[in-house]
Each structure stands twice: as C-alpha cells, then as structure tokens.
Amino acid sequence: MSFKDYINEMPDQEDIGLSSFLFFAKNDSNFPNSSDPVLLSKYLYLRLNETQTTGFQKLFIFYANFEQNNDVPKKYIGNQDELLNGVNTIVGLQNNDPNYTR
C-alpha cells in the first residue's frame, strides 16, 4: 500500500496537524504516489504550513511503523534513525528556502 493510498483510507482525525495534512493531501490531485519520505518532502515543503508539516511527519511515521503492507523503501525498514532523517528532510528544506513562509 502506497502512502497516498494510506492517506486516502485514513478517517478524519482530531489532531489538528493530522487533520489539516489529510485535508490537504486528499484534495491535492497532484499528490505523488511515492512512499519515500525524501521525495515526498521535496514535493510538499513549500505547500505545507508548520501544522501540516507536523501532521505529515506523524502520519508518515505511523505509516512506516504500523502499516504492515507499506511501500516504504527498504533502507528505512527497521532503521529508525534513517526513517527520522528521511521524515525530517521536509523541515530542513523549509528552513533553508527563503521562499518558505511560516
């Protein structure tokens, strides 16, 4: 199951970050069909606010750790440090791009 499929199956959430990210992702017709957090970060970093960014990070970690049929690249499976580095790519991109507005 791709991350995009996972998102589309996810019910509404009470957590504001998750809820806001899910609303964005489900309504973005160009959302990538990738399950690589670095590739997703490159697509998302200028499109998400800080709350949505946190929602993306949380949801991707849930997906990688709890969805047994995930399509996460093998280098992240069982390697929490690598997974966290991949998921945190979005923050590095946002912090280093003057076009990112908070």
C-alpha positions as CSV (number, residue, x, y, z in Angstrom):
1,M,0.0,0.0,0.0
2,S,1.4,3.4,-1.0
3,F,1.4,6.3,1.4
4,K,-1.1,8.0,-0.9
5,D,-3.5,5.0,-0.6
6,Y,-2.9,5.0,3.2
7,I,-3.9,8.7,3.3
8,N,-7.0,8.1,1.3
9,E,-8.2,5.4,3.6
10,M,-7.5,7.4,6.7
11,P,-10.6,8.6,8.5
12,D,-11.0,12.2,9.9
13,Q,-8.7,12.8,12.8
14,E,-9.0,15.0,15.9
15,D,-5.3,16.0,15.9
16,I,-5.2,19.4,14.1
17,G,-1.9,18.6,12.4
18,L,-3.1,15.2,11.1
19,S,-6.5,16.6,10.1
20,S,-5.0,19.6,8.3
21,F,-2.5,17.5,6.4
22,L,-5.1,14.9,5.5
23,F,-7.4,17.5,4.1
24,F,-4.6,19.0,2.0
25,A,-3.3,15.6,0.7
26,K,-6.7,14.2,-0.1
27,N,-7.6,17.3,-2.1
28,D,-4.3,17.6,-4.0
29,S,-4.8,15.9,-7.3
30,N,-1.0,16.0,-8.0
31,F,0.0,14.3,-4.7
32,P,2.8,11.9,-5.5
33,N,2.3,8.2,-5.4
34,S,5.6,7.7,-3.6
35,S,6.3,6.2,-0.3
36,D,9.8,7.7,0.1
37,P,9.8,10.5,2.7
38,V,12.6,12.4,1.0
39,L,10.8,12.5,-2.4
40,L,7.5,13.5,-0.6
41,S,9.3,16.2,1.3
42,K,10.7,17.7,-1.9
43,Y,7.1,17.9,-3.2
44,L,5.5,19.1,0.0
45,Y,7.9,21.5,1.7
46,L,6.6,24.7,0.0
47,R,3.0,23.6,0.1
48,L,2.5,22.9,3.8
49,N,2.4,25.2,6.8
50,E,4.1,24.2,10.0
51,T,1.0,22.5,11.4
52,Q,0.5,20.4,8.3
53,T,4.2,19.6,8.2
54,T,4.0,18.1,11.7
55,G,0.9,16.2,10.6
56,F,2.8,14.8,7.6
57,Q,5.7,13.7,9.8
58,K,3.5,12.0,12.3
59,L,1.4,10.3,9.7
60,F,4.4,9.0,7.8
61,I,6.0,7.6,10.9
62,F,2.6,5.8,11.7
63,Y,2.5,4.5,8.2
64,A,6.1,3.2,8.2
65,N,5.8,1.6,11.6
66,F,2.3,0.2,11.7
67,E,1.1,-0.4,8.1
68,Q,2.3,-3.9,7.5
69,N,1.8,-3.7,3.7
70,N,3.6,-0.3,3.3
71,D,5.8,0.5,0.3
72,V,8.5,2.4,2.3
73,P,11.9,1.9,0.7
74,K,13.9,-0.9,2.3
75,K,16.6,1.4,3.7
76,Y,14.1,2.8,6.2
77,I,12.6,-0.5,7.3
78,G,13.9,-1.3,10.8
79,N,16.2,1.7,10.8
80,Q,14.5,4.4,12.9
81,D,17.4,6.8,12.6
82,E,17.3,6.7,8.8
83,L,13.5,7.0,8.9
84,L,13.6,10.0,11.1
85,N,16.3,11.6,8.9
86,G,14.0,11.0,5.9
87,V,10.9,12.4,7.6
88,N,12.8,15.4,8.8
89,T,14.0,16.3,5.3
90,I,11.0,18.5,4.9
91,V,12.0,20.7,7.9
92,G,15.5,21.1,6.5
93,L,14.1,22.2,3.1
94,Q,11.7,24.6,4.7
95,N,14.3,26.1,7.0
96,N,16.8,26.7,4.1
97,D,14.4,28.0,1.5
98,P,13.7,31.8,1.7
99,N,10.5,31.1,-0.3
100,Y,9.0,29.1,2.5
101,T,6.7,31.3,4.5
102,R,5.6,30.4,8.0
